[in-house]
């Protein structure tokens, strides 16, 4: 059975992301697993000098479990506007340790198809998204990561923007994205940023020819963006392209590197899906 993992710190942003994930789960017929990681002082550089009281740890666990139970109840009561008769099964888990490792272990153990979370939170999770853990997760993730802007309300996904640097590896990722888009009958707008008129035309033609041959999905279109930089070009797409989701490949040492993906995640006004390099699995 398909599973979507939703990490949460119980902030409004995280809870909003959980509601967005619920809508996706209803549409693609997937279950949901909520998770919360308790970070303790033993992870610090002074670990050998810290004794974390078991009573305090148990109290944190109980508090997290209570919050997870409440969030589960809230999600189960959410009305569904998707008429397919499917109701996601919602489970939850809590653990102790590094957020990044905890999420990766859950994905690996439970054969998770996607991780959905808020772009900013109120507590520890906000530092996770803005700090080293976020960069670490994007860098190490071998699964799709869907980031939801703070306060963004779900609406039917009609158009996805797929940002590419025309790498041949992106064809497989586009094929996976097309499987996801079918659930929504959504358009996929392939976008490549040109910094010089006429730049990369032969490469563009070859890439689109491969798309036609290898990706069996009719609702795919291409648009080049003329811009002084990739960052400005993609921000223009988000602001003016009427897209409901932006999809990027995270590739080390490229225009879509870790630091840039992080900056776009913080500023994006639409959900941002980050796919690992050479991703060729079923998206959901």
Steps between C-alpha positions, in 0.01 A plus 500: 500500500626848420608709799561872548708603802425835665761625753352748747592721793127578554542859384230661281729467197559130560131435566412681178745279310332194653164616364655549157651150519156363590352641177782342299450169681127502428564559132777243447356247749791501743520467877661759726761461771553797731834515678670714762867487600605591851841663497686458829821654635688174446536610135713800596878525509475468878321166470740319731428752777120498467274264690147521360252400774282209389196653668541816293544298181188299574311821567607634159388177337162515668455862395592417141264202495215714630565761230520231230173344617333841486635574151385158382148574627500839327604345168247219527225759537613701196231494229595345168412668172649209306231253398690173468379329817851474647578598857870506593609300802688740730767366734768677700833442666745690716869442562819648637791624293606711207204610290669418170603149602164432658309591184737306275467190718120517488506537122736205466318271744146574382565529125364852496410663168519867603579731791283811542581776749462871566762747383514679834394424852485665840743296706783253443360412160549857378868472574495163324361654184722807509819338622747220443246219541301627204806512280596158626160347424478645149855387436451145629139430407443228242126561510264777381477788746198731471531831688183699571518879552373637828124557482465354149152350459459193283341550161469253213832455323440609142848604391850400612818681405794264440832684513780332305857568395437260207692213658418163346439364851201734532306291248453218752393748767253655257359155426446448876342844533261419214369201698423737787344762270256243360313488830414867454493516119748782551711674239879477531680811383866421428705812566859582414654838579693663216749771589583572135251503207535184291714334765487118522252465211650174372504360852138612551390329176677177595351505851144556374545225242593261780198612700272423207651154455530394863224673700151377419294792626309740273482806726866604479608837365825694477581861567840665512548796733731785410668626817831630631515205739333170585384634836321798346354285224345247735368771729331654196346160422364466853359854496363510146479145363171411670647174629372307800831326570866545407711186452880505512773240482757533776835440342827568676740745336246633250273803456250315719745444783419459868532864606288625212226242558496603865459868414219430255325280757492782750367759252271296276131592506389164356578146615852395403576138418867403518598178323837332549741481209442205264160433656325226297252342743124533513431836657190382684 
